[in-house]
Amino acid sequence: MTRVLFVCTGNTCRSPLAEAIFEHKKTNGDLEAASAGIHGSEGMPMSEGAKRQLEKRGIMESHQGKPLEQHMITSADLILTMTENHKDGVRELYPEAEDRLFTVKEYAIEDEETQQKIAELKEEYRKLEETRKAILQEHQAEVEDYNQKKEKTKQQEKLEEKLLDALQPHQSRIDRLAWDIPALDIRDPFGAGDEVYNETYEELEAAIERILPKLGEDDSSES
């Protein structure tokens, strides 16, 4: 069984739509989708706009919102977020999920050049974080002193400059790579009209139709 977890903010619009589309499109019984919200509330219904998109396509739903929890991360083989910010939020809460964590659009990408740039971008983020941690650990006493007093000494100002100088090369490469990569976010339709909800549905549908074959589906487009 391959378990896919879709994540958005409140688990009322995008991630439950993605879950419903995935379940509707799949033909492989060994695939299973679920969804949750980083700030989700237990039992919240799907938004009316999202419901209408499913209803007009004959897709049944009985969604009840769920907050993102540890057991969901542990059991998921693949975690797909709606935006880069969601991915960053999941990474911060559950760093152990890094290797299974992507945005929906990121995982759907088929172009090898773009995939390579995304891999390079991830590596630069990893190097930046490692550099930051190493410098802060080296100067842990100064950091703790500042956290207690909330006043910068000249030594701490020099530490800040050292940190910024060390991170700048990584940040420059991150900015350059990010500029070359297409937007990887699914637009939030919450509070918008049916036209925006329809665009979000179609965006998710197109991505999921590219994702399913990667998970063992022979042909997802005819289901």
N, C-alpha and C positions, 0 to 999 in steps of 0.2 A: 504494500500500500504506500503510495506517495501522497503525502498530505501537504497541501498548499494553503498558506494563511495570507489573506489579504488584509491590509491595515490602512486605516485612514484616521481622521480625527475623532469623530463621534460615533462611527459605525451606524450611520443612518442613511447615507447617500452612496458614496463611491464604493466603499469596500463591500457592502451587501449587494450592490449591483454587480460588481466583479464576481462575487461568489455565485450569484444566481446565473450569470452568463456562463461561467465556467461549468457549473453543474448541468446546465441546459445543453451546452455544446459538446461535452465530453462523451465519448463512446467507450472508453476504457474504464471498466469497473474497479480497477486498482488505483484510480485517481479520486481524491477527496478534497473538497474545498471547505474552508471556514473563513470567518472574518471577525475583526475586532477593531476597537477604536482606542487610540492612545489615551483619549479623554472620554471614552465611552461610558455609558450608564447601563446597568443591567435592565433588560426588558424594554428598552426604548424601541418603538416601531420604526420601520423604514419611512423615510419622508414620502409625502404624498406624490411629489414629482417623480421620485424614483419608482414608486409603485405603478404609476401610470405608464411609464416606459416599459415595464415588464408586462403589464396587463395587455397593452396594445399589440404585444408580440406573442401573447398566449403563454407566458411564463408564469407559473404559480410561485407564490412566495408566502412564507410564514415566519418572516424574520423577527427576531427579538435581539436588540442590541446587547453587546457584551464589551466590557473593558478588557484591554490587553493584559494578560496575566502570564506569569512564568510558565505554567504548565502548557500554555498554547505555544510558546516559543520552543520549549523543550520537545514537543511532539511534532512540530512542523519540519518537513524536509526542505521547504522553500518558503521564504517570507517575501511577499511582494507588497510594497507600499505605493501609495498614490502619488507621493511627491518626494523630492530630495529631503525636505524638512522632516517628513515622517520617517524617512530612513535614518536621518541623523538622530531623531528622537528614540527610535528603537535601538540604534547602536549605543546610545548613551545609557539606556536602561538595561540593555542586555548585550554587552560587548561580545559575549560568546557566540552570538548569532551572526557575526560579521560575514562568514563564508557562505551563509545561506540567504543573505539579505540583498535585495535589489528593489529598484522601483519597477512597476509593471512595464513601463516603456523601455527601461534599460534591459530587462530580461528578454523582451520581445525583439530587440535589435538583431538583424541578420547580417548587416554590413560588417565585414571583418575589420576594416580600417577603424570604424567607430568603436567596435568592441575593444580593439587594441588601445585606443585612446582612453576609454573608460578604465581599462585595467591599469594603464599608466597613472591615471588620475587617482585611483584607489591607492596605488603604491606611494604616491606623493603625500597623500593624506596620512598614510601609515608612518612615513618617514618624519613628517612634520610633528605628529603626535609623539613619536619616540624621542625626537630631539627636545621637544618641550618638556617631557617627563624627566629626561636625563638632566637637563639644566636645573629644573626645579628641585630635583632630588639632591643634586650637588650643593644647592644653596638652601636646603630645607630650613635651617635655623633662621635665616633671614626672612624667608617666606612666613614662617610661624610668628616671628616677631612683628612683621607688618600686619598679619591677620589679627593680632592682639591689640596693637596700638593704633592701627589705621592711619599711621603717619609715615611718610616715606623719608628715609635717611638718604644721604648721598650715596651710600653703598648700595642701597636698594634701588635707587635710580639707575646706577650703573648696571645692576642686575637686569633691570627692565630693558635697558638698551642692548645688553648682551643677548637677551632672549629674542628681542625683535630682529636683531642682526642675524642671528642663527636661523630664525624661521623665514626670513625674507626670501631666500633662494627657493625654498619649497613653495611658498605662497605665490611667487611669481610663476613658477611652473604650473601650479594648480590653476591660476587665473588664465594662463595661456591655453591649457588643455580644455578647460571649461568653456572657453570662447568657441572652440572648434566642435563642441559636442552639441547636438540638437537638444532642445528642451525636453526634459524627462518627466515632467509633471502632468498629471491628469487634473484638469480644471475642476474646481469645487462648484457644483451647481446650486448649493444650498441657498435658498431665498430667491433664486432666479426663476424664470418662466420655463415652460415646456420646451422651448427651442433650445435653451442651454442644456437642459436635462437630456434632450435627444442627442445633442453633440457629445455630451459626456458618455452616454450609452454607446454611441458609435465608436468613440475613441477607445473605450474599454473593449468592445467587441473585436475591433481590428487587432488590438494587442493580444487578446486572449487566443484569437485564431492563429496567431504566429507562435504563441507559447505552447499550445497543446501538442503540436508535433514534437517539440523538444522534450516532452514528457512521455512520449511513447504513443501518441495518437497517430493513426495512419492518415486520416483526413477529417479535420475538424470543421471544415467550411460547409459540409453538406448537412450537418445535424441541426 
